[in-house]
Amino acid sequence: MTINVNMVLLVCLCTVAVAGALAVAVLLKKQRAQRLVQNENSHLKQMLNAITESNVLLVFDKFEEVTSVSSAFCRLYGFTFESYVKKVGSTLTDYLIWSGEQHYSRNGGISFVGKSEGRRGRSVWKQVNVNKNSDTTGDTYFMVSEIDITNVKDAEMELQREKKRSDELLLNMLPSDIVAELKKSGKAKPRVYNCASVLFADIKDFTQWSEKLEPNTLIDTLQELFSAFDDVLQQNFIEKIKTIGDAYMCAGGLPMPNHSHPFDIVLAAFGLQSAVRVLDEKRARAGGDPWLMRIGIHTGPVVTGVVGKTRTVYDVWGDSVNTASRLESACEPGKINISKTTYDVIKDYFECEYRGKIPAKHKGEIDMYFVNRLKPEYSADESGFVPNATFRKMLSML
C-alpha cells in the first residue's frame, strides 16, 4: 500500500492544531475559573469584613472558655487575645460580668444592652447577643455578637438631658401638676377655687430708687430680692404667680387645695419681711437706705388657668385678686395688711390690729387689719415671726 506522505503530514498538522486549540481553550477556561474564584473570595472577604465590623464576635467552647476573639473586637477595646484574657478573664461568665450582665441562663441564648470600657477609657455601649449552638460532633459552643450602639446611646442620653432641662424650665414657669396636665393632654383646663389666699408685695419708692441704677445693678438687685422671696414661698407651700417690676404676687391653697393657706400665706409674709431685713443690712453696709415693703393679703374665691400661645403663663383671676391688690396699695410701708375674710380665719393665732374701714379704689370701704405677729403661746421667738411646735401641730391637722 502506497502511503501518501503529504496526507500524513496534513493529518499530523491538523491534529497538532486541534490539540493546541484545545489546550488554549482549557487554559482560558482555567484562567476564567481562577478569576471567578478570586472574585468570589474577594466578595466573601468584603462580606465577612462588613459582618465583623458590625458584629464583634467571640467564641466560647462547651466549657465556656474563650477560644477566639475577632480582630474588630480587639481594635474596639484595644486588646490582644492574651490581654483580653488577662484583663477580662477566660470564661463566658467573666465576659458577661465585664459587659454589665450579672445573670444569664445557660439553657439558651440571651440578649441585653451592656457597657464596657473601650480604648482610651471611652465607654462603649453595645447590644450583646449570646447564642448557644452545637457543632457537627454534637459539642456545644457559645457565639457572642456585639453591635456598637454608643452613638445611639449618647444621643438618647443627650435627649434625656434636654428633656430634663426643658422640664426644669417648665417647672420654673408652671406648677408641677399643670405641667403634668399639659404633657398629657396638651392643654390645662381652668380651675375654680372656692377659697384661696392671694398676696401682693412691693417696695416703697422702688421705682424712683431704681431710676438711679445702672441696668446691670438693677437686674442683680431684683434677682437677689426675688430669689430670696422664692425660697420663702417654697418653705411655706405658697405658689409664686408672677412679678411685675418690683411687685411680687403669690397665692396659697392652689394648685393643690388645702385648708392651711391663710396661715401659710401670713407666715410667708413674715418670711418676705425677714428677707428684706437681711438685704437691708447688706445695703446699710454699702451706705444705702433701708427698704420698706407693703404687703396685702385677701382670702376668697379665684379662677386659675394657663394663658398665652407663646411664653405661656399660669395666672390667677377674680375679685379676690383685685381686693388683695387694693389691700397692698392701702398698706403702710413695713406692714402686712389683711382683709376681714383672712382675719376671721387667723385671728385666734396672730396678734392683729383693726384699722377700721379704709377706702379702696373701685371697692368702696373695706375692713382692714394689720398682722403684727404670732401670739406668744404660738411663737418660738420673741419677735413672734417663727411658729412653735404647738402652732405647727395645729397647722398639720387642718
Secondary structure, 3 states (H helix, E strand, C coil): CCCCHHHHHHHHHHHHHHHHHHHHHHHHHHHHHHHHHHHHHHHHHHHHHHHHHHCEEEEECCCCEEEEECHHHHHHHCCCHHHHHHHCCCEHHHHHHHCCCCCCCCCCCEEEEEEEECHHHCEEEEEEEEEEEECCCCCEEEEEEEEECHHHHHHHHHHHHHHHHHHHHHHHHCCHHHHHHHHHHCCCCCEEEEEEEEEEEEECCHHHHHCCCCHHHHHHHHHHHHHHHHHHHHHCCCEEEEEECCEEEEEECCCCCCCCHHHHHHHHHHHHHHHHHHHHHHHHHCCCCCCCEEEEEEEEEEEEEEECCCCCEEEEECHHHHHHHHHHHCCCCCCEEEEHHHHHHHCCCEEEEEEEEEEECCCEEEEEEEEEEECHHHECCCCCCCECHHHHHHHHCC
